[in-house]
Amino acid sequence: MTNGFAALKVCAHTVEQLQKMGIKKPMPVQEQAIPALFAGRDVIARAQTGTGKTLAFLVPLAEKIDTAKSYVQALVITPTRELAQQIATEMKKILGESDIKVLAVTGGRDFETQKYKLEGRSHVLIGTPGRLLDHIRKGNTDLGGVRYLVLDEVDEMLQQGFMDEALELIAMTAPEHQTMLCSATLSEEVRKLGRKLTKNCALIDINPDQATVEKIKQVCLKTTDEYKNKAVAALIDRLNPYLMIVFCMSKERTKELGDWLGMQGYNVDVLHGEMSPAKRKTVMKAFRDAKIQILVASDLAARGLDVEGVTHVVNYDIPHDVDWYVHRIGRTGRAGNEGEAITLYTADEVKWLRNIETKLGILMERQNLEGGVVARRVAVAAKKKKSAGPKRGRNSVVDKRKAPKTGSNRRQGAKKGK
């Protein structure tokens, strides 16, 4: 059987590296983006994380670098440090023993160490706008030879106000360069930016609802604000997740829930915006390594973080924005795997639940804490939707699955080793 990437004219070395990563079949965004980028076209792609968009731009990038030229030839700009580090790690896996030099340039890392590595003439820089500009202004590197440019999570960069710095970086690249913009949404602001930065552009629109939501079983559970903590504990006890992320609406609620779960003896840590970069990095590494079972997070973690093995997402606070709901639950069910998302809601929050269901065209299965299905009262209009949403043959939140080979004794009683 022909390898799917070989059929896209990907070179044998890259195909071999992808196979070592367990990747043989290209995902839809890769099937469309890779040929367009090989053909020299600019690309704008709407694709959520978890749909394969990172490989969609890294695979062509790996074949566009000339190692005989000792200067920066490709630049990937991201809104967050975590995303930049993640992309750099994926790039190094694709390259294997290649002589192409890749460097992540972000805040939260030692500036002088980065300066020393930049003097070693990296071919690919992957970083955040602020730290990249700091090095360029100090003469530690330049972008005059960059002919391959990627802006990842463009909508997030716009929202966080990083686009002016990103545009300053882009102005320093070679006049003739290839551009790929990745965004979870195609707002008018994103489209306007795309018109400004691209030409001869291929527009790839991977519907986020189909790409992310269809792989995830979505469940809702009615509770009260006072009982939410105990509801989360009950879910952990029943589901015994391999890795679970619990999303809260603010850093205060994140800390409060994390502290409470910790006092109950659960293997838990927190992630929110007030933490230092070093602490965030430590927490995320422990979670990726499955040394932490439960991560309680603010929406900081809902964008751009790719963690393998997240079996469950819990919306402790129901998001009021449908895009954020999709971003959150997209932390599970990644790369074609199954995932489970449980949304807690109160009587006052029914309107937000219905807002999500209406916009996504779904009807979540309501369960009780024991996993039993509970009948729901729904509006007549909702009942008319194709037999009230996708049919589900399962009555519990979780399928019985093979236990992971690592971290087998990870039930709720496991204490943090602090």
C-alpha positions as CSV (number, residue, x, y, z in Angstrom):
1,M,0.0,0.0,0.0
2,T,1.4,3.4,-1.0
3,N,2.3,5.7,1.8
4,G,-0.1,8.7,1.7
5,F,2.7,11.2,2.1
6,A,4.8,9.6,-0.7
7,A,1.8,10.2,-2.9
8,L,2.0,13.9,-2.1
9,K,5.6,13.9,-3.4
10,V,7.2,14.1,0.0
11,C,10.8,13.0,-0.1
12,A,11.7,9.5,1.1
13,H,13.7,10.7,4.2
14,T,10.7,12.8,5.5
15,V,8.3,9.9,4.8
16,E,10.6,7.6,6.8
17,Q,10.7,10.0,9.7
18,L,7.0,10.4,9.7
19,Q,6.6,6.6,9.8
20,K,8.9,6.5,12.8
21,M,6.5,9.0,14.4
22,G,3.6,6.6,13.7
23,I,2.2,8.9,10.9
24,K,1.4,7.2,7.6
25,K,-1.8,8.8,6.4
26,P,-2.0,12.6,5.8
27,M,-4.9,14.4,7.3
28,P,-7.2,16.6,5.2
29,V,-5.4,19.9,5.9
30,Q,-2.1,18.2,5.0
31,E,-3.5,16.7,1.8
32,Q,-4.4,20.2,0.6
33,A,-1.6,22.4,2.0
34,I,1.4,20.3,1.2
35,P,0.9,20.2,-2.6
36,A,0.1,23.9,-2.6
37,L,3.2,24.8,-0.7
38,F,5.4,22.5,-2.8
39,A,3.9,24.3,-5.8
40,G,5.2,27.6,-4.4
41,R,1.7,29.0,-3.5
42,D,0.9,31.0,-0.4
43,V,-1.7,29.3,1.9
44,I,-4.3,30.5,4.3
45,A,-5.7,27.6,6.4
46,R,-8.5,27.6,8.9
47,A,-7.7,24.6,11.1
48,Q,-7.9,23.8,14.8
49,T,-4.9,22.4,16.6
50,G,-5.2,18.6,16.5
51,T,-6.1,18.6,12.8
52,G,-2.5,18.2,11.6
53,K,-1.9,21.8,10.5
54,T,1.6,21.9,12.1
55,L,2.9,19.1,9.9
56,A,1.1,20.7,7.0
57,F,3.6,23.5,7.0
58,L,6.6,21.7,8.6
59,V,6.8,18.9,6.0
60,P,7.3,21.3,3.0
61,L,9.6,23.5,5.1
62,A,11.9,20.5,5.8
63,E,12.5,20.2,2.1
64,K,13.0,23.9,1.3
65,I,16.1,24.4,3.4
66,D,19.5,24.5,1.8
67,T,22.1,23.4,4.4
68,A,24.9,24.8,2.3
69,K,23.6,28.3,3.1
70,S,24.4,29.2,6.7
71,Y,21.7,31.8,7.4
72,V,18.0,31.8,8.5
73,Q,15.8,30.6,5.6
74,A,12.5,29.9,7.4
75,L,10.6,31.7,10.2
76,V,7.7,30.4,12.2
77,I,6.0,33.0,14.4
78,T,3.6,31.9,17.2
79,P,1.7,33.8,19.9
80,T,2.8,31.6,22.8
81,R,6.1,30.2,24.1
82,E,4.6,26.8,24.6
83,L,3.4,26.6,21.0
84,A,6.8,27.6,19.6
85,Q,8.6,25.0,21.7
86,Q,6.1,22.4,20.6
87,I,6.5,23.2,16.9
88,A,10.3,23.1,17.3
89,T,10.1,19.7,18.9
90,E,8.0,18.4,16.0
91,M,10.4,19.9,13.4
92,K,13.3,18.1,15.0
93,K,11.5,14.8,14.9
94,I,10.7,15.3,11.2
95,L,14.4,16.2,10.4
96,G,15.9,13.3,12.3
97,E,19.6,13.2,11.6
98,S,19.4,16.1,9.0
99,D,22.0,18.9,9.2
100,I,19.2,21.5,9.3
101,K,19.5,23.6,12.4
102,V,16.3,24.6,14.2
103,L,16.1,27.0,17.2
104,A,13.1,28.0,19.3
105,V,13.4,31.7,20.2
106,T,11.0,32.6,23.0
107,G,10.9,34.5,26.3
108,G,11.3,32.5,29.5
109,R,14.6,31.1,28.2
110,D,18.1,32.4,28.9
111,F,18.8,35.3,26.4
112,E,22.6,34.7,26.3
113,T,22.2,31.0,25.6
114,Q,19.9,31.9,22.7
115,K,22.4,34.5,21.4
116,Y,25.2,31.9,21.5
117,K,23.0,29.4,19.5
118,L,22.0,32.1,17.0
119,E,25.7,32.7,16.3
120,G,25.8,29.0,15.2
121,R,23.7,30.0,12.2
122,S,20.3,28.3,12.5
123,H,18.4,27.6,9.3
124,V,14.9,27.7,11.0
125,L,13.7,30.0,13.7
126,I,10.5,29.3,15.6
127,G,9.5,31.9,18.1
128,T,7.4,34.6,19.7
129,P,7.5,38.1,18.2
130,G,8.9,39.9,21.2
131,R,11.9,37.7,21.8
132,L,12.7,37.5,18.1
133,L,12.7,41.3,17.8
134,D,15.0,41.6,20.9
135,H,17.6,39.4,19.2
136,I,17.4,41.2,15.9
137,R,17.6,44.6,17.4
138,K,20.8,43.5,19.2
139,G,22.3,42.2,16.0
140,N,22.2,38.6,17.0
141,T,20.5,37.4,13.8
142,D,18.8,38.8,10.8
143,L,15.9,37.7,8.6
144,G,17.1,38.9,5.2
145,G,17.4,35.4,3.8
146,V,13.9,34.2,5.0
147,R,12.0,32.8,2.0
148,Y,9.5,30.6,4.0
149,L,7.3,32.3,6.5
150,V,4.6,30.8,8.8
151,L,2.2,32.7,11.1
152,D,0.5,30.2,13.4
153,E,-2.6,30.9,15.4
154,V,-3.0,34.2,13.6
155,D,-6.4,35.0,15.3
156,E,-4.8,34.6,18.7
157,M,-1.9,36.9,17.7
158,L,-4.4,39.5,16.6
159,Q,-6.4,39.1,19.8
160,Q,-3.3,39.5,22.0
161,G,-2.0,42.5,20.2
162,F,1.2,40.8,18.8
163,M,0.5,41.5,15.2
164,D,2.4,44.8,15.0
165,E,5.5,43.1,16.2
166,A,4.9,40.2,13.8
167,L,4.5,42.6,10.9
168,E,7.8,44.3,11.9
169,L,9.5,40.9,11.6
170,I,7.8,40.1,8.3
171,A,9.1,43.4,6.9
172,M,12.7,42.2,7.5
173,T,12.3,39.0,5.5
174,A,13.3,38.6,1.8
175,P,10.9,40.6,-0.5
176,E,10.0,37.4,-2.3
177,H,8.9,34.8,0.2
178,Q,6.3,32.1,0.6
179,T,3.7,32.6,3.3
180,M,1.4,30.3,5.2
181,L,-1.2,31.7,7.7
182,C,-2.9,29.3,10.1
183,S,-5.9,30.4,12.1
184,A,-8.7,28.7,14.1
185,T,-11.2,31.2,12.7
186,L,-11.6,33.1,9.5
187,S,-12.8,36.4,10.8
188,E,-12.8,39.5,8.6
189,E,-9.7,40.7,10.4
190,V,-7.9,37.5,9.6
191,R,-9.1,37.7,6.0
192,K,-7.9,41.3,5.7
193,L,-4.5,40.3,7.0
194,G,-4.4,37.4,4.6
195,R,-5.1,39.8,1.6
196,K,-2.2,42.0,2.8
197,L,0.4,39.3,3.3
198,T,-0.3,36.7,0.6
199,K,-0.6,36.4,-3.1
200,N,-1.6,33.6,-5.4
201,C,-3.2,32.2,-2.3
202,A,-4.8,28.8,-1.7
203,L,-7.5,29.0,0.9
204,I,-8.0,25.8,2.9
205,D,-11.0,25.7,5.2
206,I,-11.1,22.7,7.5
207,N,-14.4,23.0,9.2
208,P,-13.6,23.1,12.9
209,D,-16.9,21.4,13.9
210,Q,-16.1,18.4,11.6
211,A,-12.4,18.3,12.3
212,T,-12.5,18.4,16.0
213,V,-16.0,17.8,17.4
214,E,-17.0,14.7,15.5
215,K,-14.3,12.6,17.1
216,I,-15.3,13.6,20.6
217,K,-18.3,12.3,22.6
218,Q,-19.9,15.3,24.2
219,V,-21.8,15.0,27.5
220,C,-23.5,17.5,29.7
221,L,-24.1,17.2,33.4
222,K,-26.4,19.5,35.4
223,T,-25.2,20.5,38.9
224,T,-25.0,23.6,41.2
225,D,-22.1,26.0,41.6
226,E,-21.7,24.8,45.2
227,Y,-21.5,21.2,44.2
228,K,-19.1,21.6,41.2
229,N,-16.0,20.6,43.1
230,K,-17.5,17.3,44.3
231,A,-18.9,16.7,40.8
232,V,-15.4,16.9,39.3
233,A,-14.1,14.5,42.0
234,A,-16.9,12.1,41.3
235,L,-16.0,12.1,37.6
236,I,-12.4,11.5,38.3
237,D,-13.3,8.5,40.6
238,R,-15.6,7.0,38.0
239,L,-13.7,7.6,34.8
240,N,-10.1,7.2,36.1
241,P,-8.8,9.2,33.2
242,Y,-5.3,8.7,31.8
243,L,-5.0,12.5,31.4
244,M,-7.7,15.0,32.1
245,I,-7.9,18.8,31.7
246,V,-10.5,20.7,33.7
247,F,-11.1,24.2,32.3
248,C,-12.2,27.1,34.5
249,M,-13.2,30.6,33.5
250,S,-10.6,32.5,35.6
251,K,-7.2,32.0,37.3
252,E,-8.9,32.5,40.7
253,R,-11.3,29.6,40.1
254,T,-8.5,27.6,38.6
255,K,-6.4,28.0,41.8
256,E,-9.3,27.3,44.0
257,L,-10.3,24.1,42.3
258,G,-6.7,22.9,42.0
259,D,-6.1,23.5,45.7
260,W,-9.3,21.7,46.7
261,L,-8.6,18.6,44.5
262,G,-5.1,18.5,45.9
263,M,-6.4,18.5,49.4
264,Q,-8.6,15.5,48.5
265,G,-5.5,13.6,47.4
266,Y,-5.8,13.8,43.7
267,N,-2.7,13.9,41.4
268,V,-3.3,17.5,40.2
269,D,-1.6,20.7,39.2
270,V,-2.8,24.0,37.8
271,L,-1.9,26.2,34.7
272,H,-2.9,29.9,34.5
273,G,-1.7,33.2,33.2
274,E,0.0,34.5,36.4
275,M,2.5,31.6,36.6
276,S,6.1,32.3,35.6
277,P,7.2,30.8,32.3
278,A,9.5,28.4,34.1
279,K,6.7,27.1,36.3
280,R,4.3,26.8,33.3
281,K,7.0,24.8,31.5
282,T,7.6,22.5,34.5
283,V,3.9,21.8,34.9
284,M,3.3,21.1,31.2
285,K,6.3,18.8,31.0
286,A,5.0,16.8,34.0
287,F,1.6,16.6,32.4
288,R,3.0,15.5,29.0
289,D,5.0,12.9,30.8
290,A,1.9,11.7,32.6
291,K,3.4,12.5,36.0
292,I,0.3,14.7,36.6
293,Q,-3.1,13.1,35.9
294,I,-5.4,16.1,36.3
295,L,-4.5,19.6,35.0
296,V,-6.8,22.4,36.1
297,A,-6.4,25.2,33.6
298,S,-7.6,28.6,32.6
299,D,-8.2,29.2,28.9
300,L,-4.5,30.0,28.5
301,A,-4.1,26.2,27.9
302,A,-7.0,26.0,25.4
303,R,-5.0,27.2,22.4
304,G,-2.0,25.9,20.8
305,L,-1.0,23.2,23.2
306,D,-0.7,19.6,21.9
307,V,-0.6,16.9,24.6
308,E,-0.8,13.3,23.6
309,G,-3.0,11.1,25.7
310,V,-5.6,13.5,27.0
311,T,-8.6,11.2,27.4
312,H,-11.0,13.6,29.0
313,V,-11.8,17.3,29.1
314,V,-14.2,18.8,31.7
315,N,-15.7,22.2,31.3
316,Y,-15.9,23.2,35.0
317,D,-17.2,26.6,33.8
318,I,-19.3,26.4,30.6
319,P,-17.7,28.8,28.0
320,H,-20.0,31.5,26.6
321,D,-18.2,31.5,23.3
322,V,-18.6,28.6,20.9
323,D,-15.1,28.9,19.5
324,W,-13.7,28.6,23.0
325,Y,-15.8,25.5,23.6
326,V,-14.4,23.9,20.4
327,H,-10.8,25.0,21.4
328,R,-11.2,23.5,24.9
329,I,-12.6,20.1,23.9
330,G,-10.1,19.9,21.1
331,R,-7.5,19.1,23.7
332,T,-8.8,15.5,23.5
333,G,-9.8,13.4,20.5
334,R,-6.6,14.5,18.8
335,A,-5.1,13.1,15.5
336,G,-8.2,10.9,14.9
337,N,-8.3,9.3,18.4
338,E,-11.5,9.2,20.5
339,G,-12.0,11.6,23.3
340,E,-14.6,12.6,25.9
341,A,-15.8,16.0,26.9
342,I,-18.0,16.7,29.9
343,T,-19.6,20.1,30.4
344,L,-21.0,21.0,33.8
345,Y,-23.8,23.5,33.8
346,T,-26.2,25.0,36.3
347,A,-29.9,26.0,35.9
348,D,-28.7,29.6,35.2
349,E,-26.4,28.4,32.5
350,V,-28.8,26.4,30.3
351,K,-28.8,29.3,27.8
352,W,-25.1,28.9,27.2
353,L,-25.5,25.2,26.8
354,R,-28.2,25.7,24.2
355,N,-26.1,28.3,22.4
356,I,-23.3,25.8,22.0
357,E,-25.6,23.1,20.8
358,T,-27.5,25.3,18.4
359,K,-24.3,26.7,16.7
360,L,-22.7,23.3,16.4
361,G,-25.9,21.5,15.4
362,I,-25.6,18.9,18.2
363,L,-27.6,17.7,21.2
364,M,-25.3,16.6,24.1
365,E,-26.3,13.5,26.0
366,R,-27.2,14.4,29.5
367,Q,-25.8,12.1,32.2
368,N,-25.8,11.9,36.0
369,L,-22.7,11.5,38.1
370,E,-23.0,7.7,37.8
371,G,-22.9,7.8,34.0
372,G,-26.6,7.1,33.6
373,V,-28.5,8.9,30.8
374,V,-30.9,11.5,31.9
375,A,-33.9,12.6,29.8
376,R,-33.7,16.2,28.7
377,R,-36.4,18.8,28.0
378,V,-35.5,20.4,24.7
379,A,-37.2,23.0,22.6
380,V,-39.3,21.7,19.7
381,A,-36.8,23.2,17.2
382,A,-34.0,21.2,18.7
383,K,-36.0,18.0,18.5
384,K,-36.4,18.5,14.7
385,K,-32.6,18.4,14.2
386,K,-31.9,15.1,12.5
387,S,-33.2,13.0,15.4
388,A,-31.7,15.4,17.9
389,G,-28.1,15.2,16.9
390,P,-25.7,12.4,16.2
391,K,-26.8,8.9,17.3
392,R,-24.8,7.5,20.1
393,G,-24.6,3.8,20.8
394,R,-23.0,4.2,24.2
395,N,-24.6,5.0,27.5
396,S,-21.6,5.9,29.5
397,V,-19.1,8.7,29.2
398,V,-16.1,6.3,28.5
399,D,-15.6,3.2,26.5
400,K,-13.6,0.5,28.1
401,R,-10.1,1.0,26.7
402,K,-6.8,-0.7,27.0
403,A,-4.9,0.7,29.9
404,P,-1.8,2.7,28.9
405,K,1.5,0.8,29.4
406,T,2.9,3.6,31.5
407,G,1.5,5.3,34.6
408,S,-0.7,2.3,35.3
409,N,-1.3,2.9,39.0
410,R,-2.7,6.4,38.6
411,R,-6.0,6.4,40.3
412,Q,-7.3,9.3,42.3
413,G,-5.6,8.3,45.5
414,A,-2.1,8.9,43.9
415,K,-0.6,11.8,45.8
416,K,1.7,14.5,44.4
417,G,5.3,13.7,45.1
418,K,6.1,17.1,46.7
